Amino acid sequence: MSDITYSTKIKLIVAQNCALSGCHVAGAQQPDLSDYNKLNSNVSRVNERAVVGKTMPPSSPLNSCDIEALKAWIDGGAPNN
């Protein structure tokens, strides 16, 4: 999964599932995941909740493809690529 990049895959996963109005954005629930720096500073929490525990998003876990992509990106050091 070396083709998993923040700019082409992870940013979209987070925007569609986490950094939504009323959820993980400025002025809403913590942590704010609306950009790379904010996501990166909370990457262990994201890993715990979305990848390992599968408790986020609260409506239902991410689909298996998105979980695997997020896991691969985090395991690869969560680069800003």
N, C-alpha and C positions, 0 to 999 in steps of 0.2 A: 504493500500500500504506500509506496514511496511517492505516489502521485497526489497524496492527500496534502493540500496546502491550506493555510489559514484563508488566504484571499479567494480561493476557488471553491472550497468545500466547507470549512469549519465556520467561517463568517456567516454563510447562508444557513447552516444548521442552527446556529445560535440566534440569528435574526428571526427565523421562522418558529422557533420553539421556546426561546428563553428571553431574549431582549425585545419583548413585545410591550406595547403600551399597557401600563399597569403591572407589569411583571419586573424583570430584571433590567430596568433602565433608571436613569437619574430621577429622583423624586418618588420612586416606587419601592418595591421590595429590594432588600439587600441580598446578595451583592449586585452592583450594577455591572452588567456584562456587555454593555453597548459598544465597546471598542476593544481592540487587541490588548492594550495595556491593562485595562480593567479585567478582561477575561484572564489574561496571563497571571495577574496577581491573585486570582482566585482559582487557578487551574486545579489545585488539589481538591478543593471543595466541589468543583464541577465534576471531577473524576469520581469522587465519592458518591455524589448524589445521582448523576446521570448515567455513569458507566457501570460502577460497581453495584450500588444499591438500587438503581433503576427506579428512583422515587421522583425524578424530575424528567419532564414536566409532570405536575400533579394530575393532570387529566389522564395521562397514560405514558408509559415509558417511550423513549425514542424508538424508532424502528431499528431492527438489528443492523442494517447497513449504516445508519447514522451513528449507532453506538460503536461499531467497529471502526468507523472513520475517526471518531473522536478519540477512541482508545489509541489508535495508531499514531495520531497526531500528538497526543499527550506523551505516549511512550517514546516518541521521537524527539522529545524535548520542547514541545509546543512552540515551534519557531514561528516568527512573523514572516512568513513566506507567501 
